[in-house]
Amino acid sequence: MNTCLVLTQRPGTSMVGGFGQWLRAGRSVRKGESGLGIWVPIAKGKAGEEEAGEGADGGRPRFLMGTVFDISQTDALPVEVRSGEPSPGFHAMAACAASGC
C-alpha cells in the first residue's frame, strides 16, 4: 500500500527514508522539499503511549500518517576532514585491506 502511495505522489521514486534515516546515512533533505505521506502502524503501549506494532484493541492495527523523502530530495553531507592522527580502527582496516582479508 505504501509503495502505491509513494509512487502516486512522486513517480520515479527509487529509495525512501525518514528525515533521521537520511541524516544517519550521511545525507540531508534539501530545504523546501515536500515529504511523501505513508501509513505507519501504531499501538498503545503499557503507559498509554503509542508504539510501533500491533494495536491494543484485539490485535487490530491502527495507523498514522508518516513522512518519508526520496533520495533525489537529498544531498550528501560534506565529509569532515580532520588533521592529525587517524583513529585506531583506521590502521586495523588498512592492514586488513592490504592483506586481502
Phi and psi in degrees as a GROMACS rama.xvg file:
@    title "Ramachandran Plot"
@    xaxis  label "Phi"
@    yaxis  label "Psi"
@TYPE xy
-64.3544  -33.7894  ASN-2
-60.6773  -44.7386  THR-3
-63.6985  -41.7556  CYS-4
-59.0699  -47.3477  LEU-5
-64.3538  -47.1068  VAL-6
-68.5974  -27.6225  LEU-7
-69.7629  -38.7294  THR-8
-77.9226  -32.8697  GLN-9
-148.013  86.7112  ARG-10
-57.6212  143.394  PRO-11
88.6201  4.75678  GLY-12
-61.4007  137.942  THR-13
-116.069  -36.8215  SER-14
-150.762  125.816  MET-15
-118.907  156.199  VAL-16
-162.444  159.643  GLY-17
-73.5982  167.931  GLY-18
-54.8772  -48.7297  PHE-19
-65.7045  -36.4421  GLY-20
-62.6189  -41.0084  GLN-21
-66.2503  -38.941  TRP-22
-62.4472  -44.198  LEU-23
-64.3328  -25.4489  ARG-24
-87.6767  4.65706  ALA-25
82.7465  23.7669  GLY-26
-128.265  155.238  ARG-27
-125.612  143.385  SER-28
-75.1596  130.687  VAL-29
-64.6195  142.267  ARG-30
-59.5883  133.809  LYS-31
91.1476  -6.55538  GLY-32
-71.6718  140.875  GLU-33
-93.606  132.904  SER-34
-74.7334  163.274  GLY-35
-105.027  129.844  LEU-36
-80.222  134.325  GLY-37
-134.142  161.893  ILE-38
-91.0336  128.66  TRP-39
-117.018  122.67  VAL-40
-70.5136  140.586  PRO-41
-134.711  163.615  ILE-42
-148.613  160.063  ALA-43
-79.228  131.638  LYS-44
-84.9869  -176.418  GLY-45
-61.8009  -38.0489  LYS-46
-96.6262  19.2731  ALA-47
83.2676  4.22759  GLY-48
-83.2426  148.795  GLU-49
-83.6243  135.738  GLU-50
-134.797  157.068  GLU-51
-68.8151  141.487  ALA-52
136.018  -152.54  GLY-53
-80.113  142.981  GLU-54
-67.4359  155.095  GLY-55
-80.9311  -16.6691  ALA-56
-90.7374  73.1562  ASP-57
72.2514  26.4611  GLY-58
84.3933  3.33879  GLY-59
-84.3889  117.986  ARG-60
-69.8475  150.724  PRO-61
-116.807  158.235  ARG-62
-133.483  148.404  PHE-63
-123.756  159.519  LEU-64
-82.751  126.543  MET-65
-112.321  172.881  GLY-66
-126.708  133.56  THR-67
-129.899  166.109  VAL-68
-131.185  144.846  PHE-69
-78.8526  153.963  ASP-70
-59.0695  -28.8409  ILE-71
-69.7784  -11.0406  SER-72
-95.8849  8.40601  GLN-73
-122.215  163.42  THR-74
-127.643  150.543  ASP-75
-69.913  138.621  ALA-76
-71.9599  145.448  LEU-77
-64.0564  141.04  PRO-78
-75.6989  130.502  VAL-79
-80.4107  121.309  GLU-80
-99.2389  122.707  VAL-81
-115.248  146.179  ARG-82
-97.1165  163.876  SER-83
107.038  -165.525  GLY-84
-74.4647  133.807  GLU-85
-65.8341  162.906  PRO-86
-65.0147  157.674  SER-87
-57.3651  -35.0044  PRO-88
-66.4191  -24.9248  GLY-89
-61.3861  -45.479  PHE-90
-63.4325  -39.7364  HIS-91
-65.4507  -41.674  ALA-92
-67.5067  -38.8874  MET-93
-65.0106  -41.0069  ALA-94
-64.5609  -41.9229  ALA-95
-63.1085  -45.4241  CYS-96
-63.9822  -38.4901  ALA-97
-66.7551  -33.016  ALA-98
-86.1788  -7.0559  SER-99
80.1843  25.7176  GLY-100
